[in-house]
Amino acid sequence: MRRIRLVVQYKGNAYAGWQVQDTGIGVQEVIEHELFRITGENIRIHASGRTDASVHALAQVVHFDTNSRIPAAKFPYALNVSLPPDIRIIYGDEPKNPEFHARFDAISKHYRYVILNTAHNSAFHYDTALHIYSELDRELLVQAANQIIGTHDFHAFMAAGTSVKSTVREIFLSKWTFDNNLLIYDIEGSGFLYNMVRIIVGTMLDIARRRLDISCIQEAFQTGDRSVLGATAPAHGLFLTGVRYNDFNSEDYIDVQAI
């Protein structure tokens, strides 16, 4: 039995999220179907984490075990023959550690959220960027992003009903990049709570539109009160950009950036 690691890229709009589920087709289900086609094995793949419906991935990491003799580097070619064009396998290998686990061995994840700030939406970005026509204070976005860096209790920044042992997370990177009318937010951290990035982005947007005072971020850290924060930003502007491990970073294998 061999352990194979893949880096997967997908556009999430057509899927009910990553995970196999009853409410729609998940990306996981599509890939597992193709693995059965080429190996004849009922393979369950394990990802670094789930993504919701309409969330995209530039470099998701998965692993699976197989008795197939297909070389690891050939799996992307074998799978991409029949996968739909909105799912691509961009890299495959056998990790040096045979016990490698895509989820439990991850030391950080990098997410990106994209805003299109124009009078009219784009025919090309409408399903991969959140369109906002109103004016945004970019300096306030920068100031708000800086407050996210560090170790904080993000209890207020998760969806209701989420059950986790700890809501403390360390954020290494939190910054906005402005490319004309594209506003790109990058965040990397030790881990993320359910809807955490989308709540952070929604809050920063409300701050930039002066619907909320920037002090709400520190208040949320101190009180854990979700109600002081902004709306949850829509899913379609969010990308899982990459996953980092001690000896492996999936972002190194991205050939083409979506944004």
Secondary structure per residue as TSV (DSSP state, phi and psi in degrees):
chain	resnum	aa	ss	phi	psi
A	1	M	-	360.0	130.3
A	2	R	E	-113.5	150.2
A	3	R	E	-104.5	125.9
A	4	I	E	-112.3	137.9
A	5	R	E	-113.8	134.6
A	6	L	E	-124.8	149.3
A	7	V	E	-108.1	124.6
A	8	V	E	-117.5	135.9
A	9	Q	E	-118.7	134.5
A	10	Y	E	-152.9	152.3
A	11	K	-	-99.4	121.7
A	12	G	G	-87.8	-2.5
A	13	N	G	-59.8	-34.3
A	14	A	G	-88.3	1.3
A	15	Y	S	-120.8	155.6
A	16	A	S	-86.6	24.2
A	17	G	-	112.2	-172.8
A	18	W	S	-74.8	-48.7
A	19	Q	S	-73.7	147.6
A	20	V	-	-60.6	130.0
A	21	Q	-	-155.4	167.3
A	22	D	S	-83.4	-17.6
A	23	T	S	-88.3	-2.2
A	24	G	S	166.2	180.0
A	25	I	-	-84.0	126.6
A	26	G	-	-99.1	156.8
A	27	V	H	-58.7	-40.8
A	28	Q	H	-55.1	-45.2
A	29	E	H	-61.5	-40.5
A	30	V	H	-65.3	-43.9
A	31	I	H	-68.2	-41.3
A	32	E	H	-62.7	-35.6
A	33	H	H	-62.5	-41.6
A	34	E	H	-71.9	-33.2
A	35	L	H	-63.9	-38.5
A	36	F	H	-63.6	-38.9
A	37	R	H	-61.4	-40.6
A	38	I	H	-93.6	-17.9
A	39	T	H	-114.7	-22.6
A	40	G	-	76.2	9.0
A	41	E	S	-108.2	144.7
A	42	N	-	-83.1	94.0
A	43	I	-	-101.9	134.3
A	44	R	-	-105.2	123.4
A	45	I	-	-96.9	149.3
A	46	H	E	-119.9	125.6
A	47	A	E	-102.3	165.9
A	48	S	S	-63.7	-23.6
A	49	G	S	173.6	167.7
A	50	R	-	-84.6	151.8
A	51	T	-	-121.7	149.2
A	52	D	-	-79.7	171.5
A	53	A	T	-54.5	135.0
A	54	S	T	75.8	-1.7
A	55	V	-	-84.8	142.3
A	56	H	E	-105.2	168.4
A	57	A	E	-140.4	131.0
A	58	L	E	-89.4	-30.3
A	59	A	E	-157.7	64.3
A	60	Q	E	-69.6	147.8
A	61	V	E	-115.1	133.3
A	62	V	E	-134.9	160.4
A	63	H	E	-138.6	158.5
A	64	F	E	-156.3	161.4
A	65	D	E	-107.8	142.7
A	66	T	E	-152.7	154.1
A	67	N	-	-96.2	-1.2
A	68	S	-	-62.4	147.8
A	69	R	-	-93.6	3.7
A	70	I	S	-60.8	126.1
A	71	P	-	-58.2	143.4
A	72	A	G	-55.5	-41.1
A	73	A	G	-68.3	-15.1
A	74	K	G	-91.4	-14.0
A	75	F	H	-58.1	-42.4
A	76	P	H	-57.0	-41.6
A	77	Y	H	-67.5	-43.3
A	78	A	H	-65.1	-39.8
A	79	L	H	-76.2	-39.5
A	80	N	H	-68.1	-17.4
A	81	V	T	-57.3	-40.4
A	82	S	T	-117.7	-8.3
A	83	L	S	-66.5	149.7
A	84	P	-	-63.3	155.5
A	85	P	T	-65.1	-15.3
A	86	D	T	-90.2	8.2
A	87	I	E	-131.6	124.0
A	88	R	E	-131.6	139.3
A	89	I	E	-96.0	118.5
A	90	I	E	-106.3	-4.3
A	91	Y	E	-165.7	147.6
A	92	G	E	-147.3	140.9
A	93	D	E	-156.5	176.2
A	94	E	-	-106.7	113.0
A	95	P	-	-60.2	147.6
A	96	K	S	-58.9	-37.7
A	97	N	S	-87.3	112.5
A	98	P	T	-65.5	-13.3
A	99	E	T	-98.3	10.2
A	100	F	-	-49.4	136.3
A	101	H	-	-128.8	123.5
A	102	A	T	-59.2	-34.1
A	103	R	T	-88.9	-53.9
A	104	F	T	-76.0	-19.9
A	105	D	T	-93.3	-5.0
A	106	A	-	-67.2	136.0
A	107	I	-	-105.4	-18.7
A	108	S	E	-162.6	158.6
A	109	K	E	-128.4	149.2
A	110	H	E	-120.6	123.3
A	111	Y	E	-115.9	155.1
A	112	R	E	-133.1	139.5
A	113	Y	E	-125.1	135.2
A	114	V	E	-118.5	131.2
A	115	I	E	-116.3	134.7
A	116	L	E	-106.7	110.8
A	117	N	-	-106.0	81.8
A	118	T	S	-137.8	165.0
A	119	A	S	-63.8	-36.9
A	120	H	S	-126.4	147.6
A	121	N	-	-69.7	166.0
A	122	S	-	-102.8	140.6
A	123	A	T	-67.9	-16.7
A	124	F	T	-103.4	-30.1
A	125	H	T	-106.1	1.5
A	126	Y	T	-60.1	-27.2
A	127	D	T	-108.9	6.8
A	128	T	T	-130.0	5.7
A	129	A	S	-147.8	144.0
A	130	L	E	-79.8	122.4
A	131	H	E	-86.8	125.7
A	132	I	-	-129.1	122.3
A	133	Y	-	-91.0	-22.7
A	134	S	S	-77.2	160.0
A	135	E	-	-68.9	138.9
A	136	L	-	-119.4	135.9
A	137	D	-	-81.4	104.2
A	138	R	H	-68.9	-32.1
A	139	E	H	-64.8	-38.3
A	140	L	H	-66.4	-35.4
A	141	L	H	-60.8	-44.3
A	142	V	H	-63.0	-45.2
A	143	Q	H	-63.4	-42.0
A	144	A	H	-65.7	-41.8
A	145	A	H	-61.6	-38.1
A	146	N	H	-62.6	-30.1
A	147	Q	H	-72.6	-17.2
A	148	I	H	-79.7	-25.3
A	149	I	-	-64.8	141.1
A	150	G	E	112.7	-171.6
A	151	T	E	-99.0	122.3
A	152	H	E	-141.2	162.2
A	153	D	E	-89.4	110.5
A	154	F	-	-96.0	27.3
A	155	H	G	-53.7	-39.8
A	156	A	G	-72.3	-15.3
A	157	F	G	-101.5	29.7
A	158	M	S	-130.1	157.0
A	159	A	-	-66.7	148.4
A	160	A	T	-61.2	144.6
A	161	G	T	87.2	-1.1
A	162	T	-	-75.8	136.0
A	163	S	-	-119.6	113.8
A	164	V	-	-139.4	158.4
A	165	K	S	-70.4	-38.9
A	166	S	-	-141.8	143.8
A	167	T	-	-107.8	11.8
A	168	V	E	-85.0	130.3
A	169	R	E	-137.8	151.3
A	170	E	E	-106.1	128.2
A	171	I	E	-109.1	122.7
A	172	F	E	-93.0	-31.6
A	173	L	E	-137.1	133.1
A	174	S	E	-154.7	102.7
A	175	K	E	-153.5	153.7
A	176	W	E	-104.4	141.6
A	177	T	E	-121.9	134.7
A	178	F	E	-113.0	117.1
A	179	D	E	-119.1	84.9
A	180	N	T	56.0	-113.4
A	181	N	T	-93.3	1.5
A	182	L	E	-95.1	124.5
A	183	L	E	-111.8	116.8
A	184	I	E	-117.1	123.0
A	185	Y	E	-107.8	126.1
A	186	D	E	-115.0	135.4
A	187	I	E	-141.3	130.8
A	188	E	E	-128.4	135.8
A	189	G	E	-154.3	173.7
A	190	S	S	-68.2	-21.2
A	191	G	-	176.2	166.4
A	192	F	-	-137.7	142.8
A	193	L	-	-84.2	165.9
A	194	Y	T	-62.1	122.2
A	195	N	T	68.9	11.1
A	196	M	H	-59.0	-48.4
A	197	V	H	-65.0	-41.2
A	198	R	H	-67.6	-32.6
A	199	I	H	-72.4	-39.6
A	200	I	H	-59.2	-48.4
A	201	V	H	-64.7	-45.6
A	202	G	H	-59.8	-37.3
A	203	T	H	-67.7	-44.7
A	204	M	H	-63.4	-36.4
A	205	L	H	-66.3	-39.4
A	206	D	H	-67.5	-32.7
A	207	I	H	-66.6	-43.9
A	208	A	H	-68.3	-21.9
A	209	R	T	-95.4	5.2
A	210	R	T	62.5	29.5
A	211	R	S	-86.7	-23.1
A	212	L	S	-130.6	150.4
A	213	D	-	-84.4	146.7
A	214	I	T	-62.2	-19.7
A	215	S	T	-64.9	-14.8
A	216	C	H	-63.2	-27.1
A	217	I	H	-66.0	-50.1
A	218	Q	H	-65.9	-35.6
A	219	E	H	-61.8	-41.1
A	220	A	H	-65.8	-40.1
A	221	F	H	-60.6	-40.3
A	222	Q	H	-78.8	-34.9
A	223	T	H	-105.1	-22.3
A	224	G	-	71.7	17.4
A	225	D	-	-90.3	109.9
A	226	R	G	-62.7	-29.1
A	227	S	G	-68.9	-16.3
A	228	V	G	-83.5	-7.7
A	229	L	S	-98.8	177.4
A	230	G	-	-87.1	-172.3
A	231	A	-	-70.7	160.0
A	232	T	-	-79.3	121.3
A	233	A	-	-64.7	147.3
A	234	P	-	-59.8	156.9
A	235	A	G	-72.4	-31.5
A	236	H	G	-70.4	-9.7
A	237	G	G	-91.7	0.4
A	238	L	E	-102.1	136.0
A	239	F	E	-125.8	135.0
A	240	L	E	-81.4	106.8
A	241	T	E	-82.5	-36.8
A	242	G	E	-174.9	165.4
A	243	V	E	-130.5	132.8
A	244	R	E	-109.8	138.8
A	245	Y	E	-125.3	173.0
A	246	N	T	-57.9	-36.2
A	247	D	T	-125.6	19.8
A	248	F	E	-159.4	134.6
A	249	N	E	-132.1	115.9
A	250	S	G	-63.8	-23.0
A	251	E	G	-65.1	-20.6
A	252	D	G	-66.1	-13.6
A	253	Y	G	-110.9	10.6
A	254	I	-	-78.9	118.8
A	255	D	S	-84.7	-40.8
A	256	V	S	-131.8	124.5
A	257	Q	-	-78.3	136.7
A	258	A	-	-70.5	-33.3
A	259	I	-	-122.4	360.0
